[in-house]
Amino acid sequence: MTSASAAPAQGHPSGLYMLFFAELWERFCFYGMRALLAFYVAATFAKGESGAALTYGAYTSLVYATGIFGGWAADRMLGAQRAVIVGGVMMAIGEFLLMVPTESAFLGGLALMVVGCGLFKPNISNIVGKLYAQGDPRRDQGFVIFYMGINLGAFVAPLVCGYVGEVYGWRWGFMTAGIGMLLGIGTFVMRLGLLEGKGAAPAGKEGMGPVIQVLAMWTGLAAAIYYLLSKQEWMFWVMVALMGAVVVALVGIAMTRDRVERDRMLGLTVLLFANMFFWALFEQAGSSLNFFALNCTDRNFFGWEMPASWFQSVNAVCIIALAPVFVAMWAKFERSKRSPSIPVKFGIGILPLGLGFAVLVLGIGLAGESATKVSALWLVMLYVVHTVGELCISPVGLSAMTKLAPPSMSGLVMGAWFMSIAVGNYSAGLLAQAVGSAGGESGAALKDYVSVYSPAMWASFGVGAFFLLLAPVVNRMLHGVR
């Protein structure tokens, strides 16, 4: 066992905890801005709720789509460590640029955040996987611990940035999020030694030359992202083309490998489609469900109206509360040799999406036809149920990608994982736009949400059941990876 895998008293590599805090602050930056984005666009640029939802979907999808390029840059030129640093600096610059109250500066800030996150996000996750030797049973537990760091940042961000943005002005909320990004980069740089070389520059790519080359390429990519954000009608075809290219590349490479690697690559491709569906519905949180909190939820508590953005913290606090339960549960299943397979966990994870929407639709029905608002409890319950699904898919999927990918393709496969999230996020924007369009410029009413969330509920139940039926076939393709 390598020194990086040697377990300290807590049972995990020390580098995991440094990555935990670096990712915590990066997610503070991302989710702080995310909590304000749709509200800011609707209020500032006169796009209405449907236009704001589409901008939100375009931005979040591009954030994850650029992960495929970030994985390539790390594999070929920078190494994961330098990719994280360069990406984090670009995100911070983008966040501060959002403070300039013009649409061109806003789109420029979004573009820099997109390309920066594309470098940062897949590569810090990839480093987590590199801390563990192949076959180490602690890997899944390590990713759940890492996921707690993500969600601790996501919990605090809407409370702090959301409050600052809604009370003192959007630009100050964005500034607060940018400060969080600087803290994340500082944490990472000061404690690099804990990684013991994991994610270092590829052989022959040391020095500043590759960094300068990547900065030049990423500046061009940022310009292209800026153009796409200003021409959102092209986004659908861009997403289709990118995901199609990823699938063709993965399948094409799989066909050149031996039988085991080929089957595993094809199996992980199936998992990507399940992931796309999950995020298309889960990511209503930042768009249509965010506007539902603003327009259709009773937020008055003893004469004080809670900021609508604070509902974005419910999912994160549930992750923090439930993640240790899932860590213990997976560990217990592992010891008893009864751990569910990866595709079974995916199927189980999709079902709570439908249950969450069913809870909200029930709450709307019980409120009565004349009601304009429902109790905040129904929205909170939806987020709790959706969190259970997230814990079955997201940390498990991150871990699965690092276990199923051939070593020479770890960055590419992790990028493909985030590409599937990108397609899901853009689909989420289209679904949220349907809600906003149904309600017109005045905002969606309760019945408009039911008209979209009821079909989403039934689709979730159907797709979840389908993946459970397909699980034995996919599991055989994984050749013992669990």
N, C-alpha and C positions, 0 to 999 in steps of 0.2 A: 504494500500500500504506500502511495506517495505521501510526502509530508503534507501536501495540500489536502489530502483526504484524512489525515490523522485527526481523530476526534478529540477536541478539548473537553472540559468538564461537561459542557452543555450537549455534547454529542454531535456537533457539527463544526465544519471548518470555521476558523475565526474570520476569514474573508467574507463569509455569508453575512455576518452582522454589519460589516462595513457597507456591503452592497445594499443591505436592508435600509440603512439610513440614507444612503445616496439616492436610492430609488424613492424613498419616502418624500424627500424634498422635491425631486423631479415631478412626482405625482401631485404634490401640493401646487406646483406651478401649473400643471396641465389641468387638474380638476378645478382649481380656483378660477382659471380663465374659462373653462367649460361651463361652469355654473352661471356665468354672466353672458356668455356669447350670444345665445338666442335672444335674450332680453335686450341686449345692447343693439343688435342688428335691427330688431323690430322697432325699437324706440328711436334710433339715431338715423337710419337710412331709409325710413318709410317703406319698408318691404313687406310689412304685415307679418302675421304669424306663419303663413305658408312659405313666404320668401325666406324668413329667418330659419325655418326648419330645414329648408333645402341648403342654405348656406352652412348651417350646422352639420348636416349630413355630408356635404362636399368636403368641408374642412376635416372632420374626423376620419372620413374614408381616406383622404390623401395622407393624413398623419400615418396611418397604418400601411398604406400602399407603398410609401417610400421605404418601408422596412426592408423590402426585397433588395433595394439598391444599397441600403446601409449594411445589410449582410454581405453583399458582394464586396463593398469597399473594405470591410473588416477582414474578410477572408484573403483578399488579394493584395491589399495595399497598406492598411493602417494597423490591423490587429484590433481586437475588441476594445482594449483599454483606451487607445487613442481615439477610436470612433466615439466612445462615450464622452470623452472630454470635448472634442470638437463639436459634437452634436449638442451638448449641454450649453456651450457658449453661444451657439447660434440660436437656441431656444430663448436664452435670456435676452439677447438683443431683440429678437422678435417680440417678446412680451413687452419690453419697454417701448418699442415702436408703436404698439397698440395705443399708447397714451396720447399720440398725436391725433386730434379729432378730425381727420379727413378720411374719406373712403380709400384713397390710394395708399395712405400710410397704413390703414387698417389691413388692406389686402397684402401689403408688403410684410407687415408683421406676421400675419397668418402664414404666408409663404415661408418665411424664415423658421417659424415654429414647426411647420410641416417637415421641412428637410432636416432640421435639427433633431426632431423626434425620430425620424427615420434612421438616423445614425445611432442615437442614444438607446432607444427602447429595445430593439431586438438583440443588441450586443451586450447590454448589461444582463439580460436574461440568459444569453449564451454563456457568459462568464460564470453564472451560477451553476449551470450544468457542468462546466469544466472543473469545478471544485471537487467533484465526486468521480471516483473510478467507475468504469463500466460495471454494471451489476450491483452497485452499492444500493441497498434497500432504503437508505436514508434520503435518496435523491427526491422522491415524491414529497417526503416530509419537509425537506429543505426548501422546495418550491412553495409549499404552503406557508412556511415561515416568511419567505421572501414576499409572498402575496399579502401577508399581514402588513408588511412595510408599505406596500402599494396602497393599501386601504386605510392605514393610519393617516397617510398624507391626504388621501381622498376624503377622509372624514373631517379633518381639520380645515381643509381648503375652502369648502363652501361656507362654513361658519365664519371664517375670518375674511376671506376675499369677497364672499357674497355679501356679508354685512357691510364691509367697507364700500363695495361697489354700489349697493342699493341705497345706502344712507348718505355717503359722502361724494359719490360720483363714480362712474364706470372706470375712468382712467386710473383712479387711485386703487381700485380693486385689481386692475391689471398690474400696476406697479408692485403691489403686495405679492402677487403671484411671481413676478420676475425676481424679487428678492429671494423667494424660496428656491428658485432655480440656481441662483448664485451659491446658496448654502449647500445645495446638493453637489455641485461641482467641487466646491471647497472640501467637502467631506471625502469625496472620491480621490482627489489629488493628494491630499495629506496622508491618506492611509493606503496608498497603492501597494506598499510592501506586503500587506497582509494577503495579497493574491498570489504571491510567490511565483510570479511570471505567467500565470494563467491569463490568456488573452493578450500577450505581448505581440509586438510587431512581427510579421512573417519574416523568415530569413531573407536577408538581402534588401529589406524594405525599411531598415532603420534610418534615422535621421529625418530632416525636415522636408526633403524632396517629395516623398509621397503625400505628406500633409498638405503641401502647397498645391499639388496636383488635385487632390480631393477637394480642397477649397475652391479651386477654379471650376471643377465640374459641378460642385454643389451650388455655386453661384448661378451657373446656367440653369440648373434644375429648379432653383428658387424662382428664376424668371419665368420658366415654363409653368410652375405652379401658380404664380401670380396671374398669368394669362388664363389658366383654367378656372381659377376662382372668379375671374371677371366674366367668363363665358361658360356659365354652369350648364347650359343646354348641351354641351359636349361631354359632360361628365359621365353620363350613362355609358356611352360607347367607349370611353377611356377605361372605365372599370371592367367592362366586358372584355376588352382587348387585353388588359393587363392580367386578369384572372385566367383568361384562355391561354395566354403565353406561359403563365406559371404552370398550369396543368400540363400543357404540351411538353414543357421542359422537364418536369418531374417524370412524366411517363416515358419520355424519350430517353432520359438518363437511366431510368429503371430498366429499360430493355437491354441496356449494355452491361448490366451487372449480373452476378450469379443469382441463383434462384431465390435464396433467402433475402438478399438485399433488394431484389426486384419486387418480391411480394411485399416486403415491408414498405417500400416506397409507394406501391399502389395502395396499400392499406392506409397509409397516412394521408394519401390524396382523398380517400373516402371521408376520413375524419375532417378534412378541410371543409367539405360541403356541409357537414353537420354544424361546424363552427360558424359558417356563414349564416345559416338559418337562425342560430341562437342569437347572434349579435344584432340581426335585423330587427328582432322584437325586443331584446333586452335594452338596446340603445334608444328606445323611446324615452328613456329616463331624462336625457338632456334636452329633448325637443318637445314632443307632444305631451309627455307627462309633466315636464317642467311648466308648460303653459296651463296644463290642467291644474297644477298646484296654484298658479297665479290667478286663474279665472274661475275655477269651479270647486275650489276647496276652501272650507271654512277654516281660516288661519287665525281667528280671533280667540285669544286665551286671556280671560279676565281683563278685557279691555285693551290688551296689547296684541298687535297684529304681527305674527311671525313672518320674517322675510321668506318669500317663496323659494329662494335658492337653498334654504336650509334643508329642504326635503332631500337634496342631493347627498346629504350626509348619512341618510338612513341606511342605504346599501352598505356603505363603508363600515359603519359601526356594527352592523350585523356580521360582516366579514370578520371583524376583529373578535366579536363574541363567539362566532361559530367555527372559525378556522382551527382553534385548538381542539375542538370536538372532532372535526374531520381528521386532523392529524392523528389523534388517538384512535379514531375509528379505523382509518386505513392501516395503521400500525397493528391493531388487534387482528384485523382480517388477514394481514400479511403473515403474522405469527401462526395463525390457525390454518393457513393455506386456503382460505376461502375468499380471498380478495377478488372483487368483481373485475372483469377484464376492462381494458380501456374503452372499447366500443360500448359495453354495457353502461359504464359511467356516463358516456356521452348521451345515450338514449334516456337514461334516468334524468340527466341534467336538463333536457329539453322539456320534459313534462311539466315542471313547475312554472314555466312560462305561461302555459295555458291556464294553470291553476291561479296564478296571480291575476291574469286578466279576468278570470271568472269571478274572483273576489271583488274586483273593482266594478264590474258590470252588475253584480249582485247589489253592491252598495248604492249604485245609481238607481237601480230598480226599486229598492226599498225607500229611497228618498222621495219617490213619487213624481208624477208627470209635471207638476208645477214647480218642482224644486229647481233652483239655479246653482246650488252648491251642495256638496256632501261633506260628511265628517272627515277630518284629516286621517282618522283611524283607517279608513278603507285604503287610502293611498299608501300609508305606512305598511299595512298588511301586504299589499302587492309587492313592495320592495323587499320585505322579509322573505316572502316565498320565492321571488326571483333570485335572491341571494343564495338560497339552497341550490338552485340550478347552476348558478355561476361557480360555486365551489366544486361541483361535480365535473365541470368542463374546463374552466380556465386554467387553474394550476395543474390539473391533470394533463391538459393538452400541452402546456408549456414543457412539462417534464417528458411527455411522450415524444415530442419532436426531437428533443436532445437524445433520446434513447433510440429512436428509429432511424435517424439520419446517419449516413456514413460519415466518418470523421472529417473527410475532406469537403463535405457539403453541409456542415452544421450551420454555417451562416446563411446559406441559400435556403435551407429548409425552414429555419426560424423566420426568415423573411417571407416565405410562402405562408407560414402560419399567420403572420400579421397581414399579409395580403388578403387572406380569407376574412379577417376581421374588417379590413377596409371595405370589401364588397358588402359585408353585413351592415356596416355603418352607413354606407350610401343608400342601401335599401331602406334602412331605418329613416333616413331623411325623406325618401319618397313616400313612405307610409305616413310619416308625420305631416308632410305637405298635404296629403289627402284629408287629414283631419282639419287642418287650417283652411283648406279650400272649401270644405263642406260648411264651415262656419262663416265664411266671408271675411271681410276686413275687420268686422266687429269682434271677431274671435269665436271659437267653436263653443257650442252649447253642449250640455250633457248628452243629448241624443246623437250628436255628431261623433262623440267619442265611442258610444255604443256601436254605431254603424261600422266602425273600423276595428274596435277591440274584440267584438264578438267573433268575426271571422278569424282574427289572429288567435283567439283562444282555441277554436276547433282545429286550426292548422297545426298548432303546437301539439295538441294531443295526437293528431294523426302522424306527424313527422316523428315524434318521440316513440310512438308504438312501432313505426316502421324500422327505426334504427335498432330497437330492442330485438325485433325479429331478424334483422340483418347481422346482429352482433356475432353469432357463432361463425359466420362466413368470414367477416373481417378479422376476427380473432385468430383464425387459422392462418391468415395472411401475415400476421405479426410474428409468427414463429417463436412464441414463448415470451415475448416482451409484454410486461404487465405494468 
